[in-house]
């Protein structure tokens, strides 16, 4: 055990309170071993817990878990906004270097607030999980699907121009519509509007530009009646 460390009395008493009860909730009869034995066990447990939290393997595991939580959205399993931001920056650099375009799809679930209000937040969460699966089904391993926030998702399609990206967007839109029917929601309640934008080398120096273009296209899709796909200038 860690030399020089002494367990605090409060911590030891807490553990004693847990190990000192029999299954029926009453105190054990410590006549056989005596209280000092139980106290020594509690002291050792406190020291063991303290030492564990400072050992390198434990700290490495905690760091890995923290990185995973920062990278993966807990509800949908998609990448987080942080990962999306970094990926967009790297794709802009790659595109400027190689001359290959890439495309961004901005996906927004139509009537999502209505789903939450009428059917509850757990139902809304289930819709989000299924929508995330619909997004991931139609992209390649080299692409990225991320949860932008709330009921919005962003897909990054590498080596893809706007024409090809629009085809993927139509597949995602159709999948979300079918998903709503399979989940027995009223016709037209669960659908998606999608904005598509292309990043081409030399056109947009800032990472945000392609996202802004996709977002503007998304609002055009909503203005056109929802459950639509619209393209942006870039």
N, C-alpha and C positions, 0 to 999 in steps of 0.2 A: 504494500500500500504506500501512499505518498508520505514520506517521512516529514515530520515537523507539522503535519496537519492535524488539527483536533476538531472533531465534530462539534457543532453548536448544540447546546442543551435542548433548544427548541426543536431542532431537526430530529434529534434522537427521540424526544418525547412524542413527536408526531408518528414516527415509525413504531414506537412502542404501543401507541394507541391503536395501530393497525394490526400488529402481530399479537397483541395481548387479548384479543377477543376470540372466543371459540365460535364454531359455526352457528350456534344458537344465539349469538350476540352477547353472551355473558363472558366475564373475564375467565381466562384459563386459571386452573389451580397450579401455580408455579412451585408447589411444594417439592416436586421431584427435582427441579433443576435450580430453583432459587432465582430471585429477581436479578442478581448480578449477571447470570448467563444471558438472559434476555437483553439486558442493557448492553452487554458486550456485542451481541448480535446487531442491535440497533446502531451502535457506534460504527461498526464495520460497514453496515449498509450505507450510512451517511458518507463515510469516507470513500466507499466504492463509487457512489453516485457522483461525488465531487471530482474524483480522479477521472472517471469516464468522460465527463464533459470537457476535460482539458487534454485528452489524449489525441494525437494526430489523426488516427483513423476516424474517430467520432467527428472531429472538426471537419475532415475532408467530406464525410458523408453529409454533414449539415450544409456545407458549402455547395455540394452537388445538388441537394434538394432545393436550396435557395435559387440556384441558377435555373433549375427546371421550372420552378414556380414562376420565375421571371420570363421564361421563354414560351410556356404553354398555358393557354387559357384553361382554367380549371373546369369550366362548364362545357365547353365545346371540344376541347382537345386540339384546337387550332393554335397557330402561332399568335403571340401577343403583339400589341402595337409596337413595343420596343423592338422586337425581332423584325417586324415589317419595316420600320424606319431604317434599321441598319441594312436590311436587304435592298431596299430601294436605293440607298446611297451606293451600295456596291454594284447594283445593276446599272446605275447611271454612269459610274466610272468604267464598267466593262463595255457599255454601249459606246461611250466616247472613244474608247481604246480600239474596239474591234469594228465599229461601224454598224453592228447589228442592232435593230430596234428591239424593244420589248413593250409589252402592253400591260395595262392595269384595268381591272374590272372592279367597280365600286357597286356592291350589292346591298340593297336595303329592302327589308321585309315590309310589304304593304300591310296596313291595318294591324300592325303588331300590338299597338296599345289597346285596340279593341279586343284582341285575343286575351290579353292580360285582364282587362276589365270584366269580360264576360265569363271567362273560364278559369281565371286564377293564374297566379304567377308560376306555379309548378307546370301548368299546361303551357305557359309561355316559354319556360325553360326547355320543355320537351320539343317545342317547335324550333327553338334555337339549335338544339342538338341535331335534330334531323336536317335542318337547313345547312348546318356546317358539313354534315355528311354529303349532302347534295353538291355543295361547293367542291369538296375534295374528290368526288367521284370523277369529275371531268377534267382534272388537271394531271400533268405528268409529275414524275418524281423530282424533276429539276425545277418545277414551279413552286409557288408558295401560296398557301391559303391562310389568311389571318383574320382574327376578329378585331375589327377596328374599334368597336365599342357599341354597347346596347344591342340593337338589332341590325347592325351594319357589318359587312365583311368586305375584305379587299383581297383580290387574287392578283398575283404577279405572274405573268406568262412570259418566260424568257424566249428569245429568238422568235418573237411573234409580232407580226404587223396587225393593224387594226382590223383587216378583213378576217384573218384567222381568229382573232380575239372575239369578234362579234359572233362567230359560229359557236365558240365555247360558251359565251354569255347566253345565247339562245338555249343551249342544252341545260345550263344551270337554271334558267328561268322556267323551262318546261318541267324540270325535275322538282322544283319547289312547288309548282302548281299541282303536279300529280301527288306529291307528298301530302299536301293539304287535303286532297280528296281521300287518300288512304287513311288519314287520321280522322276522317269523318267530320271535318269542319264544313260549314256551309260553303256552297260554290262561290269561288272568288274571294273568300276571306283571307286565305293564306296564299299569297303570291309574292313575287319579287320584282322590283324595278332595278335595272342595271345600267350603269354608265360605263362606257368603254373609252379609253384614251391610249394613244401610242406615244412612246418616247422614242424620238429619232435623234441621232447624234447632231449636236450643234444647234438644236432648236430650243432646248430648255436647260439652262445652266443649273437650276435649283431643283432639288429632289421634290419639293412640294408642288412644282408646276404640273407634273403629270397627275398627281393626286387631285389637284384643284380642277384640272381639265376633266378627269373622270367624274368628280363630284358634280360639276356643272352639267355634264351629260346625264348623270343620274336624275337631276332635277328636271331636265327636259323629258326624260322617260316618264316621270311622275306627272308632269304637266300634260303629257299626251294621253293620260288615262290610266296609268299604272300597269303593272304586269307587262312592261315593255322593255326593250333594249334600245339605247340611244348611244351615239358615238360623239366623241369630242373633237376639238380641232387638232389635238396632238395625238 
